[in-house]
Amino acid sequence: MALRNARNFMLAPVNLDGRETLFVVDTGAEASTVTPQAADALRLPNDSRRGSVLLGIAGPFRTPNVRVRRFALGEVVRVDQSLSIGRMPAFPASEPPVAGLLGADVLSGYDVELDLPNGRMSLYTPRDCPGFVPWPGAVGVPIARTRSGLAFVDAVVDGVSVRALLDTGARTTLLARATAASLGISQAALARDPQRVGIGIGLGNIDVRTHRFGELGLPGAMQHNVTANVADIHLPGVEMLLGADYLGARRIWISYSTGRLFLR
């Protein structure tokens, strides 16, 4: 499938009940989500059987679900799919429009190749393949999966191992303030850094500081003298969001089946 880049959002084509849309590819979202505007425009019926609790950057919140008769992602077709409704920040204008997030509930059933530099996304049916490597010379690191399909990796920031959520839906890499403090970055130092407001799903907002680090990344694929954001993260067990600014610059293969992330 074609994979678009719009201001560091990875956008993939999703067909909802015969209507072409774009969804943000979001490995950091447990549930695939549609915006209220898209649900209204497509006249998607409420799902009286299900609701959802979504985890936004400002914490969890409850939301209703809607039903889609036919949900198609390339050759992957799901019938009678339930989707959460989530308010989201404004996306860049596009045709077709951005209608939601493609989360781990769909993605983790496959091995996922994201090649944003070449504009391509591929899904592969997992098979038992010990020692699998997708490309010669690929850097491979282990991933730990939660029951909901989220993937965590051990990243390195200034020589310290940090538990990071693999989050292609985050436009920029984000460290928790507690993580920054463990690296010796004081509140006084953060107060001198550039400030902005971060907005996520549900439109919760947080105070964000942009800090410069000596090194950041995954073993074998480190970045040096790089900036990343620092903020309070209200997500249990998450020390860092490894975002699209890092992941989108590379060709990556998320092998949910073998518990490995490959980069090139």
N, C-alpha and C positions, 0 to 999 in steps of 0.2 A: 504494500500500500504506500501511497505517497505520504510523506511526513513533512509538514510545513513548520517553519520557524517564524513566530510572530512575537517579537520582543522577549525572546527566551521561553515562550510557551511552545511546547511540542504539540502540534495539532494533527490529528488523524481523522480520516473520513468515516463517519458512522451514519448509517441509514436507519431512520426511525419511522416505521409505518409508511415506507415509501418516500420519505422526504430526506434529501441529502443534507447533512449537517457536519460540523466539525466538533470533535471532542478533544479536550486537553488530555494527553497521555500522562496519567498521574499515578506512579507506583507508590506514592505516599498516602493515597486515599484507600481506605478499606472498601468503600462502596462506590460503585458508579453512580453519578449524580447528574440530574438535569436541572437547568435553571428554571425558575418560575415563569420567566418570559417564554422560554421554549415550550414548557408544558402547556401554557395557555395557547400559544400560537398553533401547536399541533393538536390541541384539544385532547390531551391525554387524560383518561379517567383516573380518579382517585383509587388507590388500592386500599380498600377497607380492611384488608387482612394484615397489612404490614405498615409499620412505621420504622424510623431509623434514629439512631443516635450517632451523629457525626462528630468527629474530632477536628476542630479548627485550631488555629494557632492561639486563639484566646481561650480555648477549652472546649468541652463537649456541649452539644445542644441537640435538642430533639426536633425532628422534622417529619412531615408526612411523606408517603410514597405515592407514585403514580404507576400505571401499567402501560407497557408498550406491547402491541400485538406482535410486532416483528422488529427485532434489533439485529442489524447486520453490520459486521466489521469485516470487510473483505469477504472471504468465503466462510467466515464464522457467522452462523445465524442462530439466534436464540428466539424462541417463541414464548409469548406471554412473560416478558421480562419485567420485573419490578425495579424501579429506579427511585432513589431518594431525590427529594427536592432540596436544592441548596442555593441560597443567594450567593453570588460570586462577584468579585470586582469586575469592572468594565474591561472587556477584551478588545483587542484591535478590531476595527471594522473589517469584515471579510465576507466573501461569497463562496460557498454557503456560510451562514453565520455559525459562531461558536455556541453550542447548545448545552455543554456540560463537561463532566470529568469522566474519563475512562479509568476505573480503579482496579485494585488488586483482585476484586471478586471475579473479574473477567481475565485479567492479564496473567494471574498466577496459575491458570490452567494450562499455560503454554510456556515454551521457551521463547523469549521476546528479544528480537534484534532491533536496536534503534540506531540508525545511521543518519543523524541529522545533517552532517556535512554534505551527504549525497542525497538527502531528501527521501529516505526510504525506511519503512517499518515492516518487519516480517514476523509472523507467528509460526512456531513449529510445534508439531505434536510431540510431546516428550516420549522418549523411549529409553530403555535400560541400556546405557552406553558408558560403562566405566572408563575413566581416563579421557573423556570427551574434551576436545579443544576445538573451537569453531574455526580459528585461523592460525596459521603458523606465526609464532612469535607473539601471540596474545598474552597479555598480563592477566593472570587469574587470581582472584581472592575469594575466600569462602564467604557465603552469606548465611545468616540465620533467619529462618522464616517463623512468623507467628502463625497461629491457627487461622487468622483472617487473611493471610497471604502477604502481609508486609514483610519487607526484606531489610535486614540490618547488616552493616559491614563495620569492620574495625578500621576506621580512618586514622590518620596521623596528623596532628596539628602541633607544630613546633616541637617535634620529638615525642609527643605524648599520644598514646592510643586513646581514641574517642569513639564511643558507640554511636554510629550515625545511621539514621534512617535513609534508605535509598529513595529519594523523593524527586522524581522528574517533574512533578507539578509545582515545585518551588523554583521560582525563577532564579533565585540566588541562594547560595549556601548560607546557612544560618546556624550559629552556635548559641547554645543556652548561656545565659549570664553566669550560671553556676559553673559551667564548663570553662568559660573565660577566666573566672576567678581561680579555678584549679590550675590554670596555666600561668598564674601570677599577674593577670591583668586586673588592675584595681578599678574600682568605681570612678575614682578621680581621672584615671587614664581614659576610660570610656566616655566620661563627661566632656572630654576635649575632642572626641571623634565627631565626624559629621552625623547629623541626626535626621531621621525621617519617620513617617508613620507607615507601618506595614499592615496590609489588609489581606485577609484570607477568606476562605469559604465561610459563609454565615455572616460575612462582613464585620467580624470581630477585628479590632485593631490593636496593635502593640507598638511600643516605642522601640525603634531600631537604631542602633549605632553601627557605623561602618568602620571596621578596624583593620589595620594592616598586619599580616602575619608573615613570619620568615618562610614557613613552608606549610603546605596543606594538601591533602589528597590521600590516595591509596598507595600502599607499597608497590613500587615499580612504576608509578604514574603520578609523581609528586609535582605540585606547582610551587614556585618560589617567589617570594616578595609579592604576595597576592592579598587582595582585600576580601573580606567576608563580613557578613552582618552578625551582630550580637543582639540578643533580645531575650526576654523571659519567654520560655517555651512551655506551654501548659499541656504537654503530652507525656504521659508516664513512660519512664525509661528511655527517653530520647535526649541525648546529649548534643546532637547536631543533626540538621537536615542537610544532606549532601544533594545539592540542587542542580538545576539544568545548566547553570553557568559552567560547572565542572563537567557534568555528564554529557551535555549536548555538544561539547567541543570534540568528542571522541565517538568512535564506533563502539557500541557496547552490546553485549549479549548477556541477558539475565537468564541464567539456566536455573529456573525454579526446580526442575526435575533433579538436578545433580547438586544443588546448593552451592553454585559458583557464579561469580560475576566476572566476565571477561571484558577487557578493554584493549583498544588499539588506536 
